[in-house]
Amino acid sequence: MKLRLWPKSLVGQLVFAVAVMLFVAQAINFVLLSRGMRQQALAHGGGMAVARVIDAIERDRRGEFRRPRSDADARERVQKLVISDDMPPLPVGAVRLPDLAQYVSGLLDETNVHVESVDAWALPPRDRQRLRRPAFPDRPVVVVAKVDERYFAVRTRIAAGGNRLQGFLVWQTLSLYLLLLVPIMLIAWRAARPLRDLTRAARANPALRDAEPLEEEGPSDVRGLIAAFNAYRTRIATMLSDKDRMLGAVGHDLRTPLASLRVRVEQVDDDLLRDKMVASIEEMTAMLSDILALARSGAGTEALKRLPLRDLIGELAADYRERGKDVTVADVADVAVLARPLLLKRALRNLTDNALAYGQRGRLSVTAAAGRARIIVSDDGPGLTEEHIRTLVEPFARGEQSRNRATGGAGLGLSIARDIAEGEGGALMLHNCPDGGLDAIIELPVQA
C-alpha cells in the first residue's frame, strides 16, 4: 500500500508546506550557526594557543624555562607549558583535534613562525568539572608545536560542544511552529470554509428551487467565485422554471386533443378498429405522462418528509396484492429516510413494474449499513448483461427493442427511478443475483 504524505485538503497542504519549509530553514540555520560557533571556538582557542606558543618560543630563546626533570614533572606541567626535545606525554583519554591543529598551524605561518608540525588534543574533563556543570562549559586543550626540533606544548580552552545550541534551536523551532502554524491554520480554515460551502452547494440538486444564495465571504478571489456560482445557479433555476412551464403547456395542449380524439373514436362502429385506435391513444397518453414525469423528476414541489421504510414498503406491496400482483415483502430494516413520498413511491413502482414485467414476481426488502439504507426490488427474471446494466438507465433505452408498451413501455422507467433517487441524495444500482434474477437497488441516506 502506497503511503501518501501529501494532504488532500487546502488547509492540510498549506500547513504541511509551511511546516516543511520552516523545518528546512531551521536545518540550514542550525548548520550555519554550528559552523559559525565552530569557527569562533577555533579562533578563540587557536588564537590563545598561538599567542602562548609565540611567547614560549621567545622566552625559550632567552633561556627563561628549565627542562622537565622527569616524566612525572612533564605530565604535571603539560597543563601549563612544556618545552622539551621530545614529544611530551599526554593523559589517557585525550582526543585529537586535527581542525584546531591545522588552524593554529595556519596562524603561526602567518606570523612567520616556521613550524615543522602542530598537534592538538582535548584533555579528558576532570571529575569536579563533570559534577559542577558550569554555566559555560569548555574543554581544556593542549596544542604542541614543533619548532626547530623542539616541542612547545601550551594549554588553551575551546567550547565544549553544541548541546546548548541544539537545545536553543529546538525550542526556537517549536516556538516558531506555534507562532506561525496556528495563525496560518486559522487563516487557511477561514479561506477554505466558503469553498467547502460552495462544494456542498454545487453537489446539491440544481432542480431544487428553494436553495438560498451562498453568502459571499472569504478572500476576494473566493468571494468572486461564490458570486459567479450564485449567478450561475440563478440562471439554471430560471431555465428549469421556463422548461417546467413549457412542459406544462405542452402536456396540456397534447392531452386536450388526445381526450377529444378518444371521444370521437368511441363513435367508430367497427369494434376491432375502435379498440386499436383506443389502444394507440392510451399508449400515446401513457408515453406523454412518462416523458413529463422524466422531465420533472427532480423538480417536484413536494416537501421532504421523514419516511419509515417499513411502512412505505408495506403499503406499496399491499397495493400490488390488491390488484392481484405477486409482490412479497422480505426482511425490512427498521430505518427511515428523508425524501418526498410521492416521488419515491413513483420510483419504486417503476422498479416493481419492471420486476413483474420481466419476471414472474417481485420481492421487496430493505437493508441498512454505514448510514445508508438500501431498498431492494428483486425479480426472478433472466437478469441483464453488463452492457445492458450500463445503458438501460438512459432515457428510451430498453432491453426489448420494440416500442410496444405491453412488452416494456417506452424505456423511461429506470431513467425516472434513477433521477428520483439522485434527486433525493441517493443512487440507483442494478446487480445480477447469483441464483438468477436482478436486484434493482435505491440507496438513500438514513435519517436519524
C-alpha positions in Angstrom: 0.0 0.0 0.0 1.4 3.3 -1.1 1.8 5.9 1.7 0.5 9.3 0.8 2.1 12.0 2.9 0.8 15.0 0.9 -2.6 16.1 2.4 -5.6 16.4 0.2 -7.3 19.4 1.8 -6.3 23.0 1.2 -5.6 23.7 4.9 -3.6 20.5 5.2 -1.4 21.2 2.2 -0.8 24.8 3.3 0.1 23.8 6.8 2.3 20.9 5.6 4.2 23.1 3.1 4.8 25.8 5.7 6.0 23.2 8.3 8.4 21.6 5.8 9.8 25.0 4.7 10.2 26.0 8.3 12.0 22.8 9.2 14.3 23.2 6.2 15.0 26.8 7.2 15.8 25.8 10.7 18.1 23.0 9.5 20.0 25.5 7.4 20.1 27.9 10.3 21.5 25.1 12.5 24.2 24.2 10.0 25.3 27.9 9.7 25.2 28.5 13.4 27.1 25.3 14.1 29.8 26.3 11.6 29.9 29.8 13.0 30.3 28.6 16.5 33.0 26.1 15.4 34.9 28.9 13.7 34.5 31.1 16.7 35.7 28.3 19.0 38.7 27.7 16.8 39.5 31.4 16.6 39.3 31.8 20.4 41.2 28.7 21.4 43.6 28.8 18.4 44.4 32.5 18.9 45.2 31.9 22.6 47.3 28.9 21.7 49.3 30.8 19.0 49.9 33.7 21.4 51.2 31.3 24.1 53.4 29.4 21.6 55.0 32.6 20.3 55.5 33.7 23.9 57.1 30.4 24.8 59.4 30.5 21.8 60.6 33.9 22.7 61.1 33.1 26.4 62.8 29.8 25.4 65.3 31.8 23.3 66.0 34.0 26.3 66.6 30.9 28.5 63.8 31.5 30.9 62.5 27.9 31.0 64.1 24.8 32.5 63.7 21.4 31.1 61.4 18.9 32.9 63.5 16.6 35.2 61.2 13.5 34.8 58.1 12.2 33.0 56.1 13.0 36.1 57.3 16.6 36.0 56.4 16.7 32.3 52.9 15.3 32.9 52.3 17.8 35.7 53.5 20.8 33.6 51.7 19.8 30.4 48.6 21.5 31.8 50.5 24.8 31.7 53.6 24.9 29.5 56.3 22.4 28.5 59.3 22.9 26.3 61.3 19.8 25.5 63.3 18.0 22.8 60.8 15.1 22.8 57.0 14.9 22.4 55.6 15.4 25.9 53.3 12.6 27.2 49.6 13.2 27.3 46.9 11.9 29.8 44.9 8.8 28.9 41.7 9.6 27.1 43.0 12.7 25.2 41.1 13.2 21.9 43.0 14.5 18.9 41.7 17.7 17.3 43.1 18.0 13.7 41.0 21.0 12.8 42.4 23.1 15.7 45.9 21.9 14.8 45.5 23.0 11.2 44.1 26.3 12.3 47.0 27.0 14.7 49.5 26.0 12.1 48.0 28.5 9.6 48.1 31.3 12.2 51.7 30.5 13.0 52.7 30.6 9.3 51.0 34.0 9.0 53.2 35.3 11.9 56.4 34.0 10.2 56.9 31.2 12.7 58.0 28.2 10.7 56.7 25.1 12.4 57.5 21.6 11.5 54.3 20.1 12.9 51.3 21.1 15.1 49.1 18.7 17.0 46.2 19.4 19.3 44.4 17.2 21.9 41.3 17.7 24.0 42.1 16.6 27.5 39.6 14.4 29.5 37.4 16.5 31.8 38.2 16.5 35.4 35.7 14.9 37.9 35.0 18.1 39.6 34.2 19.7 36.2 31.6 17.0 35.5 30.0 17.4 38.8 29.8 21.2 38.8 28.3 21.6 35.3 29.4 25.2 34.8 27.1 27.6 33.0 29.6 28.0 30.2 31.4 24.7 29.9 34.6 24.4 27.9 37.2 21.8 27.2 40.9 22.1 28.2 43.1 21.6 25.1 46.8 21.0 24.7 48.5 22.3 21.5 52.0 21.0 20.7 54.1 22.9 18.1 57.4 21.6 16.9 59.8 24.4 16.1 63.5 24.0 15.4 63.4 20.4 16.7 61.9 21.5 20.0 58.3 20.8 21.2 56.3 23.7 22.7 53.2 22.4 24.5 50.7 25.1 25.6 47.3 24.9 27.1 44.1 26.6 25.8 40.4 26.2 26.0 37.6 25.7 23.5 33.8 25.5 23.7 32.6 22.1 25.0 30.2 21.4 22.1 26.8 22.2 20.5 24.4 20.9 23.1 23.3 24.4 24.2 22.9 25.4 20.5 20.8 22.3 19.8 18.6 22.9 22.7 18.2 26.5 21.8 17.2 25.7 18.2 14.8 23.0 19.3 12.9 25.5 21.5 13.2 28.2 18.8 11.7 25.8 16.2 8.8 24.8 18.5 8.1 28.4 19.2 8.1 29.3 15.5 5.8 26.4 14.8 3.4 27.6 17.4 3.6 31.3 16.4 3.3 30.6 12.6 1.3 27.5 12.1 -1.6 28.4 14.4 -2.4 31.7 12.6 -1.8 30.0 9.2 -4.3 27.3 10.1 -6.9 29.8 11.2 -6.4 31.9 8.0 -6.5 28.8 5.8 -9.6 27.5 7.6 -11.3 30.8 7.1 -10.4 30.8 3.4 -11.4 27.1 2.9 -14.7 27.3 4.8 -16.5 29.2 2.0 -15.0 26.7 -0.5 -16.5 23.8 1.5 -19.9 25.5 1.5 -19.5 26.1 -2.3 -18.7 22.4 -2.8 -21.8 21.3 -0.9 -24.0 23.7 -2.8 -22.5 22.6 -6.2 -23.2 18.9 -5.3 -26.8 19.7 -4.4 -29.6 19.0 -6.9 -29.9 22.1 -9.2 -33.6 21.4 -9.7 -34.3 22.4 -6.0 -35.7 25.9 -6.5 -35.7 26.9 -2.8 -31.9 27.0 -2.4 -30.6 30.2 -0.8 -27.8 32.1 -2.4 -24.4 31.5 -0.7 -23.0 34.2 1.4 -20.1 35.9 -0.3 -17.3 35.7 2.3 -13.6 34.9 2.4 -10.7 36.3 0.3 -11.6 38.4 -2.8 -10.9 35.5 -5.2 -13.3 33.2 -3.2 -16.0 35.9 -3.0 -15.8 36.4 -6.8 -16.2 32.6 -7.3 -19.2 32.5 -5.0 -20.8 35.4 -6.7 -20.3 33.7 -10.1 -21.8 30.5 -8.7 -24.8 32.3 -7.3 -25.4 33.9 -10.7 -24.9 30.6 -12.5 -27.4 28.8 -10.2 -29.9 31.6 -10.7 -29.7 31.2 -14.4 -30.1 27.4 -14.1 -33.2 27.9 -11.9 -34.6 30.3 -14.4 -34.1 27.9 -17.3 -35.6 25.0 -15.3 -38.6 27.1 -14.5 -39.1 28.0 -18.1 -38.7 24.3 -19.0 -41.4 23.3 -16.5 -43.8 26.0 -17.8 -43.2 24.8 -21.4 -43.7 21.2 -20.5 -46.9 22.0 -18.6 -48.2 23.9 -21.6 -47.1 21.1 -24.0 -48.8 18.4 -21.7 -52.0 20.4 -21.6 -52.0 21.1 -25.3 -51.4 17.5 -26.2 -53.8 15.9 -23.6 -56.7 18.1 -24.7 -56.7 16.8 -28.4 -56.0 13.3 -27.3 -59.0 13.4 -25.0 -61.1 14.8 -27.8 -59.8 12.2 -30.2 -60.7 9.5 -27.6 -64.3 10.7 -27.5 -64.5 10.7 -31.3 -63.0 7.2 -31.6 -65.8 5.9 -29.4 -68.2 6.7 -32.3 -66.4 4.3 -34.7 -68.7 1.4 -35.4 -66.0 -1.2 -36.2 -65.2 -2.7 -32.9 -61.8 -4.1 -34.0 -60.7 -0.8 -35.5 -62.1 1.2 -32.5 -60.1 -1.0 -30.0 -56.9 -0.5 -31.9 -57.4 3.2 -32.1 -58.2 3.4 -28.4 -55.0 1.4 -27.6 -52.9 3.7 -29.7 -54.4 6.8 -27.9 -53.8 5.2 -24.5 -50.2 4.4 -25.5 -49.6 8.0 -26.6 -51.1 9.3 -23.3 -49.0 7.0 -21.2 -45.9 7.8 -23.1 -46.6 11.5 -22.7 -47.1 11.0 -18.9 -43.7 9.2 -18.7 -41.9 11.9 -20.7 -43.4 14.6 -18.4 -42.5 12.6 -15.3 -38.9 12.2 -16.5 -38.6 15.9 -17.2 -40.0 16.9 -13.8 -38.4 14.1 -11.8 -36.1 16.4 -9.9 -38.2 19.5 -9.8 -41.1 18.5 -7.7 -42.6 21.0 -5.2 -43.4 18.2 -2.7 -42.0 18.8 0.7 -39.4 16.4 2.2 -40.7 14.1 4.9 -39.2 11.5 7.2 -40.4 8.2 5.8 -40.2 4.9 7.8 -39.3 2.4 5.1 -41.2 -0.4 6.8 -44.5 1.4 6.4 -43.7 2.6 2.9 -42.7 -0.9 1.6 -45.8 -2.5 3.4 -48.2 0.0 1.7 -46.6 -0.5 -1.7 -46.8 -4.3 -1.5 -50.4 -4.2 -0.3 -51.4 -2.0 -3.3 -49.9 -4.6 -5.7 -51.5 -7.5 -3.9 -54.9 -5.8 -4.1 -54.5 -5.8 -7.9 -53.6 -9.4 -7.9 -49.9 -9.0 -8.5 -47.3 -11.3 -6.8 -45.3 -8.8 -4.8 -44.0 -10.0 -1.4 -42.0 -8.3 1.4 -38.8 -9.9 2.7 -36.6 -8.6 5.5 -37.1 -4.9 6.1 -34.7 -3.0 8.4 -36.4 -0.5 10.8 -34.9 2.7 9.3 -36.2 5.9 7.9 -35.1 8.2 5.1 -35.7 11.9 4.3 -37.5 12.0 0.9 -40.5 13.2 -1.0 -43.1 10.4 -0.6 -44.9 10.6 -4.0 -41.6 10.7 -6.0 -40.0 7.8 -4.0 -43.2 5.7 -4.5 -43.1 6.5 -8.2 -39.5 5.3 -8.4 -40.3 2.1 -6.5 -43.4 1.4 -8.6 -41.3 1.7 -11.8 -38.8 -0.8 -10.4 -41.6 -3.2 -9.2 -43.4 -2.9 -12.6 -40.1 -3.9 -14.3 -39.8 -6.9 -11.9 -43.3 -8.1 -12.7 -42.9 -7.5 -16.5 -39.6 -9.3 -16.9 -40.0 -11.9 -14.1 -43.0 -13.7 -12.5 -43.0 -11.9 -9.2 -41.3 -9.1 -7.2 -39.7 -9.1 -3.8 -39.2 -6.0 -1.7 -36.6 -5.8 1.1 -34.6 -3.1 3.0 -31.1 -3.3 4.5 -29.1 -0.7 6.3 -25.3 -0.3 6.8 -22.9 2.6 7.3 -25.6 5.2 7.5 -27.2 4.2 4.1 -30.5 2.4 3.5 -30.8 0.1 0.5 -34.3 -0.5 -0.8 -34.1 -3.7 -2.9 -36.6 -4.8 -5.6 -35.7 -8.3 -6.7 -37.2 -10.4 -9.5 -36.6 -13.9 -10.9 -36.2 -13.0 -14.5 -33.2 -13.7 -16.8 -31.1 -10.8 -15.5 -29.1 -8.4 -17.6 -25.8 -8.3 -19.3 -23.2 -5.8 -18.1 -23.7 -3.7 -21.2 -27.5 -3.5 -20.5 -26.8 -2.6 -16.9 -24.8 0.4 -18.1 -27.2 1.5 -20.8 -30.8 0.8 -19.5 -30.8 3.7 -17.1 -30.6 6.1 -20.0 -33.8 7.6 -21.4 -35.7 5.5 -24.0 -33.2 2.6 -23.6 -34.9 -0.8 -23.5 -33.8 -4.4 -23.2 -36.5 -5.4 -25.7 -36.2 -3.2 -28.8 -39.8 -2.9 -29.8 -41.9 0.1 -28.6 -44.9 -2.0 -27.6 -45.9 -0.9 -24.1 -47.1 -4.4 -23.4 -43.6 -5.7 -23.7 -41.8 -3.0 -21.8 -43.1 0.5 -22.4 -41.1 3.5 -23.7 -37.9 2.7 -21.8 -38.3 5.6 -19.3 -39.0 3.7 -16.0 -35.4 3.2 -15.0 -34.4 6.7 -16.1 -37.2 8.2 -13.9 -36.2 6.0 -11.0 -32.6 7.0 -11.3 -33.3 10.7 -11.5 -35.6 10.5 -8.5 -33.0 8.6 -6.4 -30.3 11.1 -7.3 -32.7 14.0 -6.6 -33.2 12.5 -3.1 -29.5 12.4 -2.4 -29.1 8.7 -3.3 -28.4 6.4 -6.3 -29.9 3.6 -8.3 -27.9 0.4 -8.8 -28.6 -2.8 -10.8 -27.0 -6.1 -9.8 -27.5 -9.6 -11.1 -28.3 -12.1 -8.4 -26.0 -15.2 -8.1 -29.1 -17.6 -8.3 -30.6 -15.7 -11.2 -32.8 -12.6 -11.5 -32.0 -8.9 -11.0 -31.7 -6.7 -7.9 -32.7 -3.0 -8.5 -31.5 -1.0 -5.5 -32.2 2.5 -4.4 -29.7 3.7 -1.9 -30.6 6.6 0.3 -29.0 8.3 3.4 -30.6 7.1 6.7 -32.5 9.7 8.7 -32.0 9.5 12.4 
